[in-house]
C-alpha cells in the first residue's frame, strides 16, 4: 500500500478522510461522490498532484496547505461559501469550485500558474481579484449573479470565457482579450452587440437568450465559425460578412420569412 501512486475511492459512503497518512507516494486521489465534510487527513501526502473531492458535503477549504505540488483540485458540488487557504498551492493549474455557494472571488492571488478556473453556478456578483492570474486561459463564470464585465484586463492569455446565465446588460471590458476564441454571453440581458470588434481570433460566439434586436458590428470577426443568436428580439441583420461562418443559429427570433431566405441564399449556411 505504501507504494500506491493512485487511489480511487469514489462513490462510496466515506464520511471522513483517514488512514491515508502512509501513502506518501500517492499522486492521484479520487474521493468524489462520498459524504466527506472535511478535507483534513491529507497533510502527509506531499507528492499529491491531483485531488478530486467533488460531490461531497465539504463546507470549508481547509487541509490542502501542505499539498504544495497539487496541479489539479476539484471541489465541485459541495457546500463551500469562501475560497481560502490555497496560498501555498503555487503549482496549481486547474481549480474547479463550481456548484457551491461562493459569493466572492478571493484567495487566488498566489496561484500564478493557474490556467483553468471554473466558478460556474455560485453566487458571485462581481468579477474581481484575478489580476495576478496572468496565465489563465479558461475562465468559466456561467450561472452567477454578475451584472458587469470587468476585472479581466490583465488576462491577456485567456482564450475561453464563459459568462452565460448572469445579469449582464452591456458588453464591455473585453478589449485586451485578443486571444479569445470562445465567448459565451448567452442568457443575459444584452441589447446591443458592441465592443468586440478587436477579437479577431474569436471562432465561437454565444449570444442566445438575450434582448438583441439588430445584428451588427460583427464584420471584423474574420475567424468567426459558430454564431448563436437564438431566442433574441432580432428582426434585422446588418453586416454579417464573415468568411468562415459555418454555423448560424437564429431560431426563435421575429425575422420575417423573406429575411431568413435571404440569409440562407446569401451565405449558403445551415440555418437552425
N, C-alpha and C positions, 0 to 999 in steps of 0.2 A: 504493500500500500504506500510506503514512503516514496516509491519511485513514480507514482502516478503523476502524469502531466496534465491529464484531462479528466474531469469528473462531471457526470451528467445525472442530476437528481431531480429533474423537472417532473411536474405533475404527480407529486406525492402529497402527503399531508404533514409536511415538516413544519413545525412551529418555531423552531429555534436553530440557528447555525451553531453547531457544536461538534466536538471531536474531530476537527479538521486541522488542528494545530501542527500535526506532524507531517502534513502533506506539503512540505516546503518547496517541492519541485513543481507543484501544480501551476500551470499557466492558464488553463481554462476551467472555469467552474460555472455550471448551469443549474440554477436553483429556481427557475421561473415556475409559476403556477403552483405555489405552495401556500402556506399560511404564515409566512415569516413576518414578524413585526419589527425586528431589529437587525441591522447589518453586522452587529458585533459578533466576533468569533473568527475573523479572517486576518487578524493582526500579524500573524507569523508567516503569512503566505506572501513573502516579498518578491516572488517571481511571477505572481499573478499578472496576466496581461488582458484577459477577457473575463468579465463578470456579468452574468445575466441574472437579474433579480426581478424581472417583470412579473406582473400578475400576482402580487403578494399583498400584504397589509402593512407595509412599511410607512411610517409617519414622518421619520426624520432621516436625513442623510448623515449617518454617523458610523464610523468604524472602518472607513477605507483610507484614512490618513497615511497609513504605513504601506499601503499597496502602491508604491511610487512608480511602478512600471506598468500600471494599467494603461492600455491604449483604447479599450472599448468598455463602456459602462452603460448597461441598460436597466433603467428603473421605471419602465412604462407601467401604467395602470396600477398605481399604488395610492397612498393617501398623503403624499408629500405636499407640504404647504410652502416650504422655502428651500432654495438651493444654497447649501452651505457646506463647509468643511471639505472642500475639494481643492484647496490651495496647494496641496502637496503633489497633485497629480499633473505635473508639468508635461508628461509624455502622452497625456490623453488625446486621442484623435477623434473619437466618436462618443457622444453623450446623448442619451435619449431619456427625457423625463416627461414624455407625452402622457396624456390621460391621467393627470394628477390635479392638484388644487393650488398650483403655484400662481401667485398674484404679481410677482415682480421678478424681472431678470436681474440677478445679482450673483455674487460669489464666483464669477468666472474669470476674474482679472488675470490670474496666473496661468490660465490654460492656453498658453500662447501657441501650442501646436494643434489646437482643436481645429478639425476640418469639417466635421458634421455635427450639427446641433438640432435636435428635434424637440420642440416645446409645444407640439400640437395639443389642442384640447385642454387648455388650462384656463386660468382666469386673468391672464396678463392684459394690462390696459395700455402699456407703453413699451416701445422698443428702446431700450437703454442699456448702458453698461456693457457694450460689445466692442468698444474702441480698441481693446488690446488683442482682439481675436483676428489678427491680420491674415492668418492662413485659412480662415473659414471659407469653405467652398459651397456648402449646402446648409441652408437655414430654413427650417420649417416652423412657421408660427400660425398654421391654419387653426381655425376654430378657437379663437380667443376673443378678447374684447377691445382690440386695438382700433383706434379711430384715426391715427395719423401715421404716415410712413416717415420715419425719422431715425436718426442714430445709426445709419448704415454707411456713412461717408467713407470710413476707413476700411470697409470690407471690399476692397477692390479685386480680390480673387474669387469673389462669390460668383458661381455660375448657375446656382439653383436657388430661387427664393419663392417660398410659398406663404401667401398671406390670405388665403381664401377663408370665407366664413367669419369675417370680422365686421367692423363698423366703419370701414374706410369710405370717405366721401370724395377724396381727391387723390390723384396720382401725383406724388411729389417725392423728393429725396432719393431719386434713383440715378441722378446724373453721373455719378462716379462709378457706377456698376457696369462698366462697358464689357465685361466678360460674361455677363448673364446670357444664358441660352434658354433657361426656363423661368417664366414668371407667371405665378398663379395669383390672380386677384379676383377670382370668382366669388359670387355670393357676398358682395359688399353693397355699398350704396353709391357707387361711382356713376356720375352722369356724363362725364366727358373724357375722351381719350386724349391725353396730353403729356408732355414732358418725358416721352420715351424715345424721341427721335434719334438720340445718340446711341441707342442699344443695338448696334449693327450686327451683333452676333446672336441676337435673340432668334431662336428657332421655334419655340413654343410659347404662346401667349393665351392664357385663360382669363377671359373677362365675362364668362357666363353668369347669369343671375344678377345682373346689375340694372342700372336705370339709363343706359346709354341710348340716346335717340338718333345720333348721327355718327357714322363711321368715317373717321378722318385721321390724318396725322400718322399714318402707318407706312407711307411710301418709302421712307428711308430705311425701313427694316428689311434689308435686302436678303437676309438669311431666313426670314420667317417661313416656316414649313407648316405649322399647325396653329390655326386661329379659331378659338371658340368664343362665339358671340351669342350663343343660345340664351333664350329667356331674358331678353332685354326689351327696350322700347324702340328698337331700330326700325325706321321706316324708309331710310335713305342711305345709300352707300356712296362715299366720295373718296377718291384717292386710294384705291386698292390695287396697286400695280406692283405686286410683289412677285418677282420672277420665280421664286422657289416654293410658292404656296401650293401645297398639295391637299391639305385638309382644311375645309372651311365649314364650321358648324354654325348654322343660323336658324335652327328651328325655334319655334315659339317667339317669333318677332312679328310685328304688324307690317311686314313687307307685302306689297301687292304682288300678285302672281307674275305680272309683267316684269317686275324688278328681279324676281327670283330667276325667271327665264333668261333675262339679260345677263345676270351674273354667271349663270351656267354656260351660256353661249360664249361669253367674253373670255372666261378663264379656263374653260374646259376642265373644271374641277368637280369633285364629288360634293354635292350639296346635301348635307344631312339635316 
